[in-house]
């Protein structure tokens, strides 16, 4: 039986494991952490990701731990920023909790197929396959190795040396999931404000609230995480209610997640004869387009289509790369158009243009992959 080793038990690694198992491969997922866990809070999944999860037989389970939401933007005064030419379907997504999604995916891939506390050390390719050496001293013989180990990928470090994750300079994000408590949250609100700030709040499926604040071109940080988030929130709300500021102030400091955004530079290649990168390991991008997980799930689906038991592995990986690299070149162009929009109105327009492009079914690709 064709055997695959997947490094990383995050959303993309686990989805890859599910897709490859459904394709008929024997799969082991190796995760260096001692438990299945997820960094971050809320996560948006777009229609193209949900179509993959439906195909993998877990779409309804995922929807059960998510809340249908819409990505519309407002200005600080609360006015909707219209996006003429784009329909409601270009704004709809599913908001899920990362940790709950990871647990669901781990169950679907089979906990017995996941090795926790087992990190990647190195690989050695040979004509018949690849030897994967792990941090516990063991080695796995496989037909293919998938590096889904995130922006700081150790697999990428060997496959494409000299491509460490880089800071998206000045791009910071703060976020948390909290109970609303006695704060009246009238509805979902995402705001494009001044000072390079974006943020807002959305209700989750279990009655909590996910709030976030991002800033491009942030000045050097001072103060606590709470103070930093509140300082940015002042760019996002006008008027007496200040729901976002109240949510931030009510969040215990230790529950506020803060990150300097890291990016993976464009890579000259994603594969060798027996090794491939997927998800953030290949294309970690800015979260201002809220699409990293969705596009990584697409990577997993394509690998599942191409790597069936009768597949020529080197040819399958070349086909994977030939599809993915051009697609992500286009992602980068559309993402840059959003980031560098000179006005909030243009930001909203370019964002809708990106989501429309991303979620439009690629029928020709599907036919080619299934052939």
N, C-alpha and C positions, 0 to 999 in steps of 0.2 A: 504493500500500500504506500502511496506517495505520502511522505511525512513533511510537515512544516513546523518550524519553530518561529513563534512570534515573540518579539521582545517588547514588553510594555503591556500592562493590563489597565490602560486607560480606555477611554471610549472607543478610540480608533483601533487599538490593539485587540480589544475584546470583540468588536464588531468584525474585524478581520478574522479572528478565530471562528466566530459563528459562520461567516460566509464560506470559509475554507472547509469547515466540517460539513456544511450542507452540500458542498461540491464533492464530497467523498474523500477528503484528505484526513489523515491522522494528524492531529494538531496538539502541540503543547505551547501554552502561553507562560512566559517567564516574567516575573515581576520582582524587582529588587526590594520593594517595600514589604514589610511583614504582614500587610493586610490590604484588601481591596479598598482603595480610598480615592477621593477626587479633590484636587485643589480647585477652589473657586466656589461659587454659590449657584446662581441661576445660569441656565444655558438655553439658547434659542435654537430650535431645529426647524428648518424650512421644509417646504413640500418635497424637494428632491431627496432629502434625508429620510423623511417619513415614507416615501415610496420604496426606498431600499429596505427599511425596517419592516414594511409590509411584506415585501418579497421574502425576507428572512423569517417571516412567521411570528414576529414579535411587535408589530405595529400597534395593535390594540393594547397590549400590555404597557407600551411606552406612553400611549395617550392617556392611560389610566393614572399615570404619575405626572401628568403635565396639564397645563391649562392653555387652551387656545387664546392667542393674543394677537395684537396687530402692531406693526411698527410704523406708527404715524408720529410725526414730530410737531412740536409746538414752539412758539417763541416764549420768552420769559413772562410775557403778559397773559399767556394761556391761549393765544390765537393759533388755530391749526394752520400749518404750512401745507398748502395744497400742492398736489403733484399731478397736474393735468396730463392726460395721455396714459396714465397707469391705473389699473383697476384694483379692486379690493384684494384680489388674489395675489397681487404683488406686495402686499403689506402683511399677509397672514403668516404666522409661525406658531410653534408650540413651545411654551416656556416650561422647562423641566428643571428639577433639582439635580445637579451633577452627581452627587453621592447616590441618590436613589436610582438614577439611570445606570450608574456603574454596577450597582448591586444586581439590578435586573439583567444586565448584559452578562455578568459573571455567572448567574444562574443559567442563562441560556447557552453559554459556551460549555458549561459543566464544570463545577468547582474541582472535580477530579482531574481536569485537564489544565489546571492552573498551578504553577509552582511558585509559591510566595517566598520571599526572602532569597531570591535567586536572581542576581543581576548578570548582565552580559559582560564578558571579559574580552573575547576576540573570536574571530572566525578564520577558518582556513578552507578555501575552496579546492575542490579536486574534480576530475572529469565526471565522476558519478554523483556528486552532491557537495555538501558543505558540512564541516565539523564545527560545531558551536561550543565554545568553552565558556563556562559559567563561573561566577564568583564563589560558588561553594566547592569548587574543585572538580566538578563533574563535567562531562561533555555529552552533547547530543549529536547524533548523526542524522542528517536531514537531507531532503531533496531541495529545500528552499528555506531561506531565512528572511523574515520580514522584520525590519526595524521600525517599530511604532513607539519608540521610546522618547518622544517629545522633542522640544526645542533644543535640549542639551544632549541629544542623541549620541550615545557611545557607538552605535552601529554606523551612524553617519561619519563619525570621526575617523573610522577605519576605511569606509567606502569612499568618502570624498574628503580627504585630509585638508585641513586649513580652512574649514568653513564653520567656525563656531557661531553660536547665536550672538546677535549684535543688539545693542540698545537702540530702540526707536527713540532717539534723543528727545528728552522733554515730554515724553508721552507717559502719563501716570494714570492709574485707575484705582478707585476705592469702591468697595461694594460689600453688601451683607444681605442676609435673609433674616428677617425679624418678625415677631408678632406685631400687629398694628397697635395692640393695646387700646388706649383711649384716644388714639389719633384717628380722626375721621379721614379715610383715604377715599376720595370721591370716585376714583377710577384710575386707569393706567395713564401715565403722563411721561412722555419723553421730550426733553427740551433741548433746543440748540440755543446756547446763550452766548455771552460775550467772553472775551479773554481766552478763546480756544476751548471753552468748556462745553461738555454735553453731559446729560444725565437725566435722572428721573426715578420713577418707581412703577412697578407693576405688581398686581396681585398674583399670588401663586395658587396652585390647585388646592392646597391644604389650608387656605385662609391666611397665610403669612404674606409678607410684602418683601419683594426684592428691590432694593434701591442701589443705584450706582451713580458714580460721578467719574467722568474722564476729563483729562485736559491735555491738549496739544501744547507744545512749547511752554511747559510749566517752568516757573522760576525754581531755584533751589528750595527744597522742602525745609520747613521749620515747624516745631510744635508736635503735638501728638497726632495720631491718625484721625481722631475725631476733629481736632482743630483744622487739619489739612482739608478734610472733606467739607467741613462747614465753610471754610474760606472759598472753596470752589462753588459751593451751592449758592453763594450770594450772587454769582453770575447767572443763575438759572431761574430765579423766582422774583417776581414783582408782586406787590400787594401784601395784604395782612396775613394770609393763611400760612405760607411757608411750610407746606407739608413735608417737602424733602428735608429741609433743615431740622424739623421736629423729629423726623424718623432717624436722621443721623445722630442727633443729640440723645435720643433714647436708646441708641445701640451701645451695648457694653464695648469698651475699647478693644477687648480681646476678640470680639466677633467681627471687627472690621478688617477685611482683607485689603491689603495694599500691594500693588505691583508696579515696578518699572516694566513697561512693555518691551519684550524682546522679539526680535525677528530673525528668521533664517534667510541669509542672502540667496539669490537665485543660484541654483546648482547646475553645473555642466552636465551632470547625469544623476539619475536616481537609482540605477540598477547596475549590477554586473551579471555574470552568467547565472548565479544562484542566490543573489542577495538583492532585496528591494527595500526602499524607504516608503513609509506611508504616514499620512497625517502631519502633525507638527514637525516630526523628524525631517520631513522633506520640504515643508512650506509654512512654518510658523509665521503668522501674519498678524497685523494689528486687529484688535477686537472691535474697532469702530465700525466694521462691516458685519459683525456678528455672524460670521460664516465659517470659522475655522473647523468646528466640529462637523458641521454639515458637509463641507467639502472633503474632510477626512473620511467620513462615512462613505462618500462616493468612491474614494480610493479603495476602501475595503470591498465594496461591491464589485468593482472592476477586477480586483485580484481574485475574488471568488468565481467570477465568470471565466477568467482566463486559465486559472490553475486547477483544472480538473485532473483526475488520475491518469488520463491518457495524454496529458499535455506535454509538449516539448518545453521544459521549464525555461531554458534561456530564450527561446522564441517568445514565450508568453510574457516574460519580463520585458523584453524589448517592445512588445506591443503595448504593454502597460505604460512604459515610459513615453512612447510615441504619442499616446493619447494625453497623458497627464501634463507633460511640460508645456505644450502649447496652451492647454486650458488654463494653467496657472499664470502664464504670461498675460493672458487676457484678464484674469482676476486681478493681477497687479496693476494693470492699466485702469480698470474700473475703480479699484480701491483708491488709487492715487487721485482720481477725479473727485471722489468723495472727500478725501482728506484735505485737498487743496481748494475746495470750493470757497470762493470769496465771500459768499453770503449764506445765511441759514437757508434761504429759499433754494439756492442752488445745491446746497448739501442735501436737502430733502429730495430734490429732483434726481440727483446723481445716485443717491441711495436706492430710490425706487427703480432706477434704470439697472443698477447692479442686481437687485433681487429678482427683477423680471428676467434678466439674462440668465441668472444662475438657476432659476427654477423652471425655465422653459425646457420641456422634454427634448432630449437629444436622440431622436428616433433613428437617425442614421448610425449613430454610435451603438445603440442597442442592437441593431441588426448585425453590425459588424462583429460585435463582441460575442453574440450568440451563434454566429456562423461556425 
